Amino acid sequence: MPGKKANTAIFMVAATIVNILLMLIFFVGFGIVITLLMNWIPALQNVTMLMILAWFALSIFLSFLTYSRIVKWATAKFSLEDKLDPIFTPRRNWPRREE
């Protein structure tokens, strides 16, 4: 059985692949929706740059939101807290230098 560090590395690689797939799904999905909206509502063609900005922003935001919820769900469902190393450890209280 691999150790905690190996489990963490495997989890992070799998989570990164899932995040990239989510980004692609949202990017393509919003691209199709925005293209259809711009064809159905001709007035939206005047704000093409704003629509492209919304396309990118929504794709990034929703993929991040979905990714974080999936990671939280997977961590709780499979009780991964004790199987993974903490990725972000709290800062140590370093002694302050006296000046």
C-alpha positions as a Markdown table, in Angstrom:
| # | Residue | x | y | z |
|---|---|---|---|---|
| 1 | Met | 0.0 | 0.0 | 0.0 |
| 2 | Pro | 1.5 | 3.4 | -1.0 |
| 3 | Gly | 2.3 | 5.9 | 1.6 |
| 4 | Lys | 0.5 | 9.2 | 2.3 |
| 5 | Lys | 2.8 | 11.2 | 0.0 |
| 6 | Ala | 2.2 | 8.8 | -2.9 |
| 7 | Asn | -1.5 | 8.9 | -2.2 |
| 8 | Thr | -1.5 | 12.7 | -2.2 |
| 9 | Ala | 0.5 | 12.8 | -5.5 |
| 10 | Ile | -1.9 | 10.4 | -7.1 |
| 11 | Phe | -4.9 | 12.4 | -5.8 |
| 12 | Met | -3.5 | 15.7 | -7.0 |
| 13 | Val | -2.8 | 14.3 | -10.5 |
| 14 | Ala | -6.3 | 12.8 | -10.8 |
| 15 | Ala | -7.9 | 16.0 | -9.4 |
| 16 | Thr | -5.9 | 18.1 | -11.9 |
| 17 | Ile | -7.1 | 16.0 | -14.8 |
| 18 | Val | -10.7 | 16.3 | -13.6 |
| 19 | Asn | -10.3 | 20.0 | -13.3 |
| 20 | Ile | -8.9 | 20.3 | -16.9 |
| 21 | Leu | -11.8 | 18.2 | -18.2 |
| 22 | Leu | -14.3 | 20.3 | -16.3 |
| 23 | Met | -12.7 | 23.4 | -17.8 |
| 24 | Leu | -13.0 | 22.0 | -21.3 |
| 25 | Ile | -16.6 | 20.9 | -20.8 |
| 26 | Phe | -17.6 | 24.3 | -19.5 |
| 27 | Phe | -15.6 | 26.1 | -22.2 |
| 28 | Val | -17.2 | 24.2 | -25.0 |
| 29 | Gly | -20.6 | 24.3 | -23.5 |
| 30 | Phe | -20.6 | 28.1 | -22.9 |
| 31 | Gly | -19.1 | 28.6 | -26.4 |
| 32 | Ile | -22.0 | 26.8 | -28.0 |
| 33 | Val | -24.5 | 28.7 | -25.8 |
| 34 | Ile | -23.0 | 32.1 | -26.5 |
| 35 | Thr | -22.7 | 31.4 | -30.2 |
| 36 | Leu | -26.4 | 30.4 | -30.3 |
| 37 | Leu | -27.4 | 33.4 | -28.3 |
| 38 | Met | -25.5 | 35.7 | -30.6 |
| 39 | Asn | -27.2 | 34.1 | -33.7 |
| 40 | Trp | -30.7 | 34.3 | -32.1 |
| 41 | Ile | -30.4 | 37.8 | -30.7 |
| 42 | Pro | -28.6 | 40.0 | -33.3 |
| 43 | Ala | -28.2 | 42.9 | -30.8 |
| 44 | Leu | -25.7 | 40.8 | -28.8 |
| 45 | Gln | -23.2 | 41.0 | -31.8 |
| 46 | Asn | -22.5 | 44.6 | -30.7 |
| 47 | Val | -21.0 | 43.4 | -27.4 |
| 48 | Thr | -18.9 | 40.5 | -28.8 |
| 49 | Met | -15.9 | 41.3 | -26.6 |
| 50 | Leu | -18.1 | 41.3 | -23.5 |
| 51 | Met | -19.6 | 38.0 | -24.5 |
| 52 | Ile | -16.1 | 36.5 | -25.0 |
| 53 | Leu | -15.0 | 37.8 | -21.6 |
| 54 | Ala | -18.2 | 36.3 | -20.0 |
| 55 | Trp | -17.4 | 33.1 | -21.8 |
| 56 | Phe | -14.0 | 32.8 | -20.3 |
| 57 | Ala | -14.9 | 34.1 | -16.9 |
| 58 | Leu | -17.9 | 31.7 | -16.5 |
| 59 | Ser | -15.9 | 28.8 | -17.7 |
| 60 | Ile | -13.1 | 29.4 | -15.2 |
| 61 | Phe | -15.5 | 30.3 | -12.3 |
| 62 | Leu | -17.8 | 27.3 | -12.7 |
| 63 | Ser | -15.0 | 24.8 | -13.3 |
| 64 | Phe | -13.3 | 26.0 | -10.1 |
| 65 | Leu | -16.6 | 25.9 | -8.1 |
| 66 | Thr | -17.4 | 22.4 | -9.4 |
| 67 | Tyr | -13.9 | 21.1 | -8.8 |
| 68 | Ser | -13.8 | 22.4 | -5.2 |
| 69 | Arg | -17.2 | 20.8 | -4.5 |
| 70 | Ile | -16.1 | 17.5 | -6.1 |
| 71 | Val | -12.9 | 17.4 | -4.0 |
| 72 | Lys | -14.8 | 18.2 | -0.8 |
| 73 | Trp | -17.4 | 15.5 | -1.6 |
| 74 | Ala | -14.7 | 12.9 | -2.4 |
| 75 | Thr | -12.7 | 13.7 | 0.7 |
| 76 | Ala | -15.8 | 13.3 | 2.9 |
| 77 | Lys | -17.2 | 10.3 | 1.0 |
| 78 | Phe | -14.0 | 8.2 | 1.0 |
| 79 | Ser | -12.6 | 9.7 | 4.3 |
| 80 | Leu | -9.4 | 10.8 | 2.7 |
| 81 | Glu | -8.3 | 13.1 | 5.5 |
| 82 | Asp | -6.3 | 10.2 | 7.1 |
| 83 | Lys | -5.1 | 8.8 | 3.8 |
| 84 | Leu | -3.6 | 12.0 | 2.4 |
| 85 | Asp | -0.8 | 14.4 | 3.5 |
| 86 | Pro | -2.1 | 17.9 | 4.2 |
| 87 | Ile | -1.2 | 20.0 | 1.1 |
| 88 | Phe | -1.2 | 23.3 | 2.9 |
| 89 | Thr | 0.3 | 23.1 | 6.3 |
| 90 | Pro | -0.1 | 25.9 | 8.8 |
| 91 | Arg | 2.8 | 28.2 | 9.2 |
| 92 | Arg | 5.1 | 27.6 | 12.0 |
| 93 | Asn | 5.5 | 30.2 | 14.7 |
| 94 | Trp | 9.0 | 31.3 | 14.0 |
| 95 | Pro | 10.7 | 33.2 | 16.8 |
| 96 | Arg | 10.7 | 36.9 | 16.2 |
| 97 | Arg | 14.0 | 38.7 | 15.9 |
| 98 | Glu | 14.6 | 41.4 | 18.3 |
| 99 | Glu | 15.9 | 44.5 | 16.7 |
